[in-house]
């Protein structure tokens, strides 16, 4: 009997029903409707973002215990994970609050009941400022960083119109040359402008030293971070002498957490990547671990499936630049499959080759990749599958992805 299209589809459906009785999830299915108890790594649709809960929980505990021993607070950065459930775990471990990079991140954290939210990035668009003020107006506990007179004007105007008080940190540029006022007297003069606005309240200083966080080699990183953070400490002291509230000096990073926590005057750390880690951080070198920075575990991976094995020297996986950030010099690294090399194959695909004498994966095989840079990789997904062993324990939404929120 000729096989027309209808019979072909019906036959295909029959085969599927006979051979695939396990639970499946559509990639576009709403996170709230997914039953994680029916999921394992074998039936999660790929490419997928996975979080190893054992390793993640160990990372959260390690940082919290370090800060407790050092007598420092920590306000972890949600730009790494954009996930309220992860923020809740950090708060449960003792975080003072959560740092965010965007207004939607702030809104997502406040909506989840997170307190002590600090927007570390400058905003000068009236609509964004209005949204932050609205959070405060409705009971959200947030702070903003301010590093330019125009920001002060706009924020004061919005706060006055809403009749709310806004807590601010003076954002000090200590070498990144991206945001903030210059340290020392310029920062004091900015604080004086802030003090003239009755609705704005200075709480201290923010300084981020991105130029230090990825310096390779612990001793070199220690030297750079101490030199630049000294400018923040001095600025905080000048503010205090001038009569301003300088109770907070917020800064630091995953790369300098065990350096900045020993600097007198630093009160809290804005650590972010420690919950996930990535290949970019691994090359930093640790205080005692040599070339590889191993203070925290690689808990984040991207799960991909081999979808083509036509050629003897390579196979293709379904994780390309839409699934893995490849903007760093480091390539995704397959876990538990030594000798593989990942190369970009376009938007949808990655190309795997293998060292001589080693075997390539077969079509249908699933591999987990350690990511080159965790923050922009997370931003490519709307959910994260939290796993323990081979089982999925929870599915957590990733909130406020840049590409999906208007007005960013």
TORMI-353387 format. One record per atom (N, C-alpha, C): residue in three letters; x negated, y, z negated. Coordinates in steps of 0.05 Angstrom, whole numbers, plus 5000, padded with zeros to 4 digits. Example, Ala and Ser with C-alpha at 12.3 -4.5 7.8 and 13.67 -1.06 7.14 Angstrom:
% TORMI-353387
ala473648864844ala475449104844ala473649344844ser474349554858ser472749794857ser474250014843
% end
This chain:
% TORMI-353387
unk498349765000unk500050005000unk498250255000unk498750445018unk497150685019unk497250824992unk495050934985unk494851084960unk495151384965unk497651474962unk498151764965unk497351904939unk497552174940unk496552344918unk498052274892unk500752234894unk502352194870unk501551924857unk501251714874unk500451454863unk497651464851unk495851624864unk493151654854unk493151774826unk494651994823unk494852124797unk496051944776unk498151804783unk499451624764unk497551394756unk496051294775unk494051084769unk491951194750unk491051434756unk489051554739unk489951594710unk492451674707unk493651714681unk493851444667unk494451244682unk494650974669unk492050884658unk489950914674unk487250844665unk486550994640unk487151254641unk486551424617unk487951324592unk490451244595unk491951154572unk490850884562unk489850724579unk488850464571unk486150484558unk484450664568unk481650664560unk481050884539unk482751074535unk482151294516unk484451324496unk484351164475unk486351184455unk485551364431unk483151464431unk482251634410unk483351924415unk483252084393unk484352354395unk482552534412unk483852704427unk482352894444unk483453174438unk481653374442unk482353654438unk481953804463unk483853964471unk483454144494unk481654374485unk479854454503unk478054674497unk479454934491unk481854974502unk483355224497unk485455194476unk485454974461unk487454934440unk486955114417unk489055224405unk488755404382unk487455264359unk485455394346unk483955274325unk485855184302unk487855344296unk489655284274unk491255024278unk491454934303unk493054704309unk491454444311unk488854464308unk487054234310unk486954084284unk487353824285unk487053654262unk484253534261unk482453644245unk479653554245unk479253264236unk481253154222unk480852884212unk480852674235unk481852764258unk481952574281unk479552614300unk477652794292unk475452854310unk472852744300unk471252664319unk468452594314unk466752734336unk464152704334unk462452824355unk462952694382unk464152454382unk464552314407unk466952424423unk468752564410unk471152654425unk471552954424unk469653104413unk469753394415unk469153474443unk470753654455unk470253734483unk467753904484unk466053834504unk463553974507unk463654184530unk461954384529unk460054444507unk461354544482unk460254474459unk461454544433unk459254634414unk460054814396unk458254914375unk458754744350unk456554614341unk456754444317unk455254564294unk456254514270unk454854594245unk454654354228unk452154274222unk451654054203unk452054154175unk454154074162unk454954184136unk452854124114unk451653894115unk449553824095unk447254024097unk446354074121unk444054264125unk444954554119unk447254624128unk448354894123unk448554944094unk449754764079unk450154804050unk447454814036unk445454664045unk442854684033unk441554954038unk442055064062unk440955334069unk442255544051unk444855534048unk446255724031unk445255714002unk444855473992unk443955433965unk441055533961unk439355473981unk436555563979unk436255863977unk437756003994unk437556303994unk438656413968unk440956303959unk442256413935unk440456363911unk439256133909unk437456083886unk434956253887unk433856293911unk431556473914unk432156753904unk434456863913unk435157133905unk435657153875unk436856943863unk437356943835unk434656943819unk432756783828unk430156773815unk428757043818unk428957163841unk427557413846unk428957653834unk431357623823unk432857843812unk433858043832unk434457943856unk435458113878unk438258013887unk439858203896unk442358133908unk441958063937unk444057953949unk443957913978unk446757963989unk446758094012unk449158164027unk448758054055unk449257794059unk448557654085unk449957784109unk448657774131unk449657904156unk451357704172unk453857794176unk455857624190unk455457644221unk453757824230unk453257824259unk452157564269unk450957404251unk449857144258unk452056944264unk454156944247unk456156734249unk458956834256unk459657084250unk462357194256unk464557014246unk464156874225unk466056674216unk466756724187unk469256794182unk470156844154unk469756604135unk470056364145unk469756134128unk466856104118unk464956174136unk462156164127unk461656394108unk462756624113unk462456854094unk463556774066unk465756634065unk466856554039unk464856364025unk463556194039unk461556014027unk459256184015unk458456384030unk456256554020unk457056713996unk459556813996unk460556953972unk460756773948unk461656533953unk461856333931unk459156273919unk457056293936unk454356243926unk453056483911unk454556703911unk453556933895unk452957183911unk453657193936unk453057433952unk454657673941unk453357913942unk454658153933unk456958243952unk456658163977unk458558233997unk457558124023unk458558234045unk457758134072unk457058384089unk454858374103unk454158574123unk455358504150unk456158704165unk457258664192unk456058864211unk456058794237unk454958964257unk456959114273unk459559024273unk461559154289unk464059204273unk465759384283unk468359434269unk470159194269unk470459044291unk472058804289unk471058594269unk468358574266unk467358394246unk468258484218unk468058744213unk468958854188unk471958794183unk473558834204unk476458784201unk476958484196unk475458314209unk475858024205unk475157944177unk472958054166unk472057974139unk474058084118unk474858334121unk476858444102unk479458284103unk480358214127unk482758064130unk482657794116unk480157684114unk479757424101unk479357454071unk479557704061unk479257744032unk476457794022unk474557834041unk471857884034unk471558174023unk470158204000unk469658463989unk466758543993unk466158803989unk463358893992unk462358874020unk464058954040unk463258944068unk461759194076unk459459154087unk457759384095unk457359384125unk458359594138unk457859624167unk455059744171unk453259584181unk450459674183unk449859844208unk451559824229unk451159964254unk452560234253unk451360434267unk452660694268unk455160694286unk457160844280unk459460884297unk459961184300unk460461274325unk461061554330unk463661594346unk464861374353unk467461384368unk469661424347unk471361634351unk473461694332unk475261454327unk475861294348unk477661064344unk476460854325unk473960804328unk472560614310unk472460724282unk471860974279unk471761094252unk474561074239unk476661134255unk479361114244unk480060834235unk479060634249unk479560354241unk478260284215unk475760384211unk474360334186unk475760484163unk476560724167unk477960874146unk480560744140unk481960634160unk484460494155unk484060244137unk481760114140unk481159884122unk481059974093unk479760194089unk479560304061unk482360394052unk483860514069unk486460614062unk488360394053unk487860154065unk489559924058unk488259744037unk486259844023unk485159694001unk482559544007unk481559554031unk479059424037unk476659544023unk474859384013unk472459473999unk470159474019unk469659714031unk467659734052unk465759974047unk463359954059unk461460174060unk460560204088unk459760454095unk458660504121unk455860614119unk454260574140unk451560694141unk451660934158unk450261144149unk450361404163unk447461504168unk446861574193unk444161664198unk443861904215unk446162054220unk446062284237unk448262484228unk447762744229unk449762944221unk452462914235unk452462834260unk454962804275unk456662584263unk455362374254unk456862154241unk458262264215unk456862434201unk457862544176unk460362704182unk460262874203unk462463044210unk464962884217unk464562684234unk466862524243unk468062354220unk466262244204unk467262074182unk468662244161unk467562474155unk468862654135unk471562744145unk471762804170unk474362894181unk476462674179unk475662424186unk477562204185unk478362134156unk476362134139unk476862074110unk478662294098unk478262544105unk479962754095unk482762724104unk483162664130unk485862634141unk487362404128unk485862194121unk487061954109unk487161974078unk485862184067unk485762224038unk484661984024unk482361884034unk480961664021unk477961734017unk476761613997unk473861653993unk472361434006unk470161504019unk468561304034unk465761294022unk464961054015unk462161004005unk460360974029unk457961104028unk456061094050unk453261044040unk451760914057unk448860884052unk447461054073unk445261194065unk443661344084unk441961144100unk442461134126unk441060944143unk438361074151unk436160944143unk433461044147unk431960884168unk430961014188unk429360894209unk426460864199unk425660614194unk422860574184unk421060454205unk421860474230unk420060384251unk421260254275unk423860174273unk425160044296unk425860244318unk426260494310unk426960704330unk429560644344unk431460534330unk434060474341unk436260644329unk436460634303unk438460794289unk437360914263unk438761114253unk437961214227unk436361474228unk436261604205unk434661854202unk431861774194unk429961954199unk427161904191unk426961894161unk425061744150unk424761724121unk423661974109unk423861994082unk422762224068unk424662454068unk423562694072unk425162944070unk427462954090unk427162864115unk429562864133unk431862704121unk431362484108unk433462324095unk434762474072unk433162624057unk434162784035unk435963004045unk435163124067unk436763344079unk439463234090unk439362984101unk441862864110unk443662804086unk442462714064unk444062664040unk445362924030unk443963144032unk445163394024unk447563474041unk447463404066unk449763454084unk452163274075unk451463024069unk453562844060unk454862944035unk453263044016unk454263133990unk456163363993unk456063514015unk457863734018unk460763644026unk460963394033unk463563284041unk464863144017unk467063254007unk468163143982unk469262863984unk469762764008unk470862494011unk468662284016unk466162374019unk463962184023unk462262153998unk461561903992unk460061853967unk457561693974unk455261803968unk452761663973unk452261453952unk451561213962unk451060983944unk448160893945unk446660993965unk443860913966unk442860913995unk441060724001unk439560724026unk439760454040unk439860464066unk439660224083unk437260254101unk435660044102unk433360034120unk432959754131unk432959724157unk432459464169unk429859484185unk428159284181unk425559284194unk425459044214unk426759074236unk426758864257unk423958814267unk422259024266unk419458994276unk417858804258unk418858754234unk417358574216unk418458294216unk421058264221unk422358004217unk421257774233unk420157834257unk419257624274unk416157634279unk414757764262unk411857764264unk410857484258unk409257374276unk408257104274unk406057084253unk406256894235unk404256864214unk405157004188unk405256854166unk406356974142unk404757214132unk402157184132unk400457404121unk400857664138unk400957634164unk401357864181unk404057984177unk406057814174unk408857904170unk409058044143unk407757934123unk407758054096unk406658344097unk404458374111unk403158634113unk404958844127unk406158764149unk407858944164unk410259024148unk411558824136unk414058884121unk413559064097unk411359014083unk410759184059unk410159464067unk408759494090unk408059764099unk410559924106unk412459804121unk414759954131unk416859984109unk417159784092unk419159804071unk418260004049unk415660064048unk414760264029unk416060534035unk416660584061unk417960834068unk420760854057unk422060624057unk424760614045unk424760654015unk422860524002unk422660553973unk422060843966unk420260973980unk419661253975unk422061423980unk423561374001unk425961534007unk428061493985unk428361253976unk430261203954unk429461363929unk426961373923unk425961513899unk426461813903unk426061923927unk426462203932unk429462273929unk431162103938unk434062143935unk434862153905unk433661963891unk434361953862unk433362203848unk430962293854unk429862533842unk431562783849unk432762773873unk434363003882unk437262993870unk437662793853unk440262773839unk442362603853unk441662463874unk443662293888unk443662013877unk445961883880unk446261603873unk444561443893unk442561303883unk440861143900unk440660863888unk442860763878unk442860503865unk442360273884unk442860313910unk442560093930unk440260153949unk438559953953unk436759963976unk437159693990unk438559704012unk439359464026unk437659424051unk436559194055unk434859144078unk433958854078unk431758804092unk430658534093unk431858364115unk430858124118unk431757944139unk430957664131unk431857464146unk431157184141unk428157154143unk426857294162unk423957264165unk422357384143unk423457574128unk421957704106unk423257684079unk425157494076unk426657464051unk424857434027unk422757264030unk420957214007unk418657414005unk418757624022unk416957854020unk418358084008unk420558164020unk422058394012unk423258363984unk423858113976unk425058073950unk422958123928unk420458163935unk418358223915unk417558513915unk418758663933unk418058953935unk419759113915unk418359253898unk419759413878unk421559623891unk423959623883unk425859823894unk427859713913unk427259483926unk429259353943unk431259203925unk433759263929unk435859153911unk437358923924unk437558913950unk439058703963unk438058643991unk438558394000unk437558294026unk439858254045unk439458344070unk441358314091unk440658074108unk440157844096unk439357604110unk441657504127unk440957394151unk443157294168unk442657014179unk440456984194unk439956734209unk439456494192unk438856534166unk438156304149unk440256084148unk442856164152unk444855954151unk444755764174unk443755854197unk443655694222unk440855624230unk439155824231unk436355804242unk436355754272unk434055814284unk433755774313unk430755744320unk430255694345unk427455654353unk425855904352unk427056134356unk425656384354unk424556434326unk426056364306unk425056384279unk423056174272unk423355934283unk421555714276unk418655774282unk418155924303unk415455984311unk414056194292unk415656314274unk414556514256unk412356424239unk412456174230unk410556084210unk411456144182unk411155954164unk412055994136unk409856054117unk410556114093unk408556174072unk406855934066unk408055694066unk406555454059unk406855234081unk408355294102unk408955074121unk407355104147unk405455284149unk403855314172unk405255444196unk404855334220unk405855464244unk408955464245unk410255254235unk413155234236unk414355344211unk416255524215unk417755644192unk419955444185unk419555314162unk421355094155unk422755134128unk422955384119unk424355444094unk427255364095unk428455384119unk431255324123unk431555124146unk433754984145unk434254764165unk435754874189unk435354734212unk436754794236unk439554664234unk441454804224unk444154684219unk445954724244unk445254904261unk446954974285unk445854834310unk447654704324unk446854584350unk449154624370unk448454594395unk450454594416unk450554304427unk452954194427unk453353924437unk454053934467unk452653784483unk453053784512unk453153494522unk454353464546unk454653194558unk453153194585unk451852964590unk450552924616unk452752874637unk452953054657unk455153034676unk454152964704unk451552944708unk450552874735unk447852734731unk447452514746unk444952364746unk444252264773unk444752444793unk444252364821unk441252324827unk439652494815unk436752504822unk435152354801unk433052214810unk431452054793unk429752214773unk429252464779unk427452624762unk428952824744unk431552814744unk433053014727unk435952924724unk437153044703unk440053014699unk441153294692unk443753324695unk445053574689unk446853544665unk446853744648unk448753754625unk450653984629unk452953974616unk455054174620unk454654424601unk452254494596unk451654724579unk449654904593unk450655114606unk448955304619unk448755564603unk448455784617unk448156044604unk450756134590unk453056014597unk455456084583unk455755934556unk453955744552unk454055574528unk451655604510unk449355694521unk446855714506unk445555974513unk444956144494unk443456384500unk440656314508unk439756404531unk437056334541unk435456584547unk436056804532unk434657054537unk431957064524unk431356884505unk428656884493unk426756714510unk424256714502unk422356554517unk422456254510unk424156194490unk424355914482unk426755774495unk426355514501unk428455364514unk429855194493unk432455144497unk433954964479unk432454694476unk432454594452unk430954344446unk432854124438unk432753904452unk434453674446unk433553544420unk435553494402unk434953354377unk434853054383unk433052914370unk432952624371unk432552514399unk431352674417unk430652584444unk428052724452unk425852624442unk423252754449unk422552724478unk421052914487unk420052904515unk421853044535unk424253134527unk426053264545unk425453564547unk425753674571unk425453954575unk428054064587unk429154274575unk431554404585unk430754634603unk432054654626unk431754884644unk434454984652unk434555244657unk437155364665unk437955264692unk440555194694unk441655094719unk444055264728unk444355504716unk446555674724unk448355724700unk450655844706unk452655904686unk453655664671unk454155444685unk455555214674unk453654974667unk451254974677unk449554744675unk446754794665unk445754594652unk442954584644unk441654344658unk439154364665unk437654154678unk435654034659unk435753774656unk433853634638unk431853474654unk429353514648unk427253344659unk425753214636unk424153014642unk422852864621unk419952824627unk418452794606unk415552734609unk415052464621unk412852434635unk412252174648unk412351944628unk413651724635unk413751494618unk416151494599unk417551714597unk419951734580unk422451694597unk424651624584unk427151574598unk428951814597unk430251864619unk432352074620unk434951974607unk436552154596unk439252074587unk440851974611unk442951814605unk444651714626unk447151884628unk448551864650unk451052014653unk453051934631unk454252134619unk456052084597unk454752114570unk452152094568unk450752124543unk451252404531unk451352424505unk451652684491unk449152754476unk448353004478unk445953094465unk446553354450unk445153384427unk445353634411unk442753794416unk443154054421unk440854234426unk440554434404unk438154454393unk437554684375unk437354934392unk438555144384unk438855384401unk436455564399unk435755704420unk433555904419unk434056134401unk436556254403unk437256484387unk440156444378unk440556424351unk443156344342unk445356554345unk444756814340unk446857014341unk448257034367unk446957074390unk448357094415unk449556834425unk448456604415unk449656344422unk452356324409unk452456384383unk455056374369unk457156544382unk456356774392unk458156964405unk459456854430unk458456624440unk459456504465unk461856324459unk462456274433unk464556084426unk466756204409unk469056074409unk471256174392unk471755994368unk470155784366unk470455594343unk467855454338unk467655354313unk465355194306unk466354934293unk465354714302unk466054454290unk464154384268unk465154384243unk463554334220unk463554034215unk461153914217unk460853624216unk459353524192unk459953284184unk458353144164unk457852864175unk455452824182unk454852574197unk456152594224unk457452384233unk458752384259unk461652494258unk462652534234unk465452624232unk465652924231unk467853024242unk468453314240unk470153354215unk469153524198unk470553574172unk472353814173unk471754004190unk473354244193unk472754384219unk474654544228unk474354704252unk474854994244unk472755164246unk472855434236unk472955634260unk474755824259unk474756024281unk472356214278unk471356304301unk469356514302unk470756764310unk470756954292unk472357194295unk470757424309unk472157594323unk471057844333unk468757814352unk468857614370unk466857594391unk466957844408unk464657944416unk464558204430unk466158194456unk465857974471unk467057964498unk470157944497unk471257884473unk474057844471unk475558064457unk474158264447unk475458474432unk475258734447unk477458864452unk477459114466unk476459334449unk475259534460unk474359764446unk471659744432unk470059544439unk467459514426unk465359674441
% end
